[in-house]
Amino acid sequence: MKKQFAVIGLGRFGGSICRTLSEEGAEVLAIDMDEDRVNEFTPIATHAVIADSTDESVLKSLGLRNFDHVIVAIGDNLQASILTTLMLKELGVKKVTAKAQNDYHEKVLNKIGADRVAHPERDMGVRVAHNITSSSVLDYLELSHEHSIVEVIAGRKMDGKTLIELDVRANYGVNIVAIKVGGKINVSPRADQTVHSGDILIVIGSDSDIDRFKKQLL
Ligand code: ADP
């Protein structure tokens, strides 16, 4: 059976989640208290309804407890976001992802049982900063406070060397998990694959090891 998603709040964040899930063929119930927003998503989502998610009877009548994953993407109204998240977890929704506006909001959402808290502005800021400070870093994904995945451009020092010659695992403690060459991605590069300057490497490791790798090899 197809997974069922509900998105509450159809602003920029919730709207783009709703659009992407729908494009991927998922069943999506789109909810907003604003009629114009709901009208905009009527042709996109499986169902779109005007509703106030802080009203518990509304959550019950929409049958949200039976959904696999509910995304609370309410923007500025922290009280509505917190109350909605709390009630969804009390109803027994298996997975609730909530958008946090700031660190305090994130703390509260975690305390009341949100399964995942998204902090899009902060996370995007970190990614853009990594991209600005190091011209070889194309993208950055934080896995934990100490571990990341980075997408970097191979430099001259790596040019013409095979993965076994570079031996980045032994030398830097990082792993090259994929290599992109000319738009094609190889997700399980062999040890004898040669790296050329300009290739894009996807590297996983601790932040300090990645830093050493970047300084010495890129
Ligand atoms: P973003 O920063 O992602 O653009 P917005 O603040 O613009 O977020 O959008 C949040 C959406 O959430 C708005 O469309 C608003 O109408 C909706 N919303 C706010 N409170 C509720 C609520 N209690 N029930 C349903 N929708 C709500």
Boltz pocket constraint, residues with backbone or C-beta under 6 A from the ligand:
constraints:
  - pocket:
      binder: B
      contacts: [[A, 8], [A, 9], [A, 10], [A, 11], [A, 12], [A, 13], [A, 14], [A, 31], [A, 32], [A, 33], [A, 34], [A, 37], [A, 51], [A, 52], [A, 53], [A, 54], [A, 73], [A, 74], [A, 75], [A, 76], [A, 77], [A, 80]]
      max_distance: 6.0
